Amino acid sequence: MKVIDVSAKDHVERDLMLLCVNAAPGRKRSEVCELVEIFRGKIVDVGPDEVMIELSGRETKIEAFIERMRPYGISELVRTGRIAMVRGKGSDDVSALSELAAKSS
């Protein structure tokens, strides 16, 4: 495994989160669905009284969404933390990672 600091390079970074929130059918569930849409998330599972939501984006977006969901009652939440890749194929680090991946297979 190799870790590369890409913060000084042109890169794309994201966090990924799965969240279960209380959302009984009716008005409460409709409000949650509307917020999911606004934040460009996805409902990946629906239960009788809760929904599971997938959301990816910058850390500030994830944090803002969590704050909007707190009043509904978050029952479970998991996050990946920040992940990133350098933009473009010409990067030396990208080439090195490609070679490393090929050797591992």
Summary of the structure (lengths in Angstrom):
residues: 105
radius of gyration: 17.9
end to end distance: 13.0
largest distance: 53.8
contacts: 260
relative contact order: 0.26
helix: 37%
strand: 33%
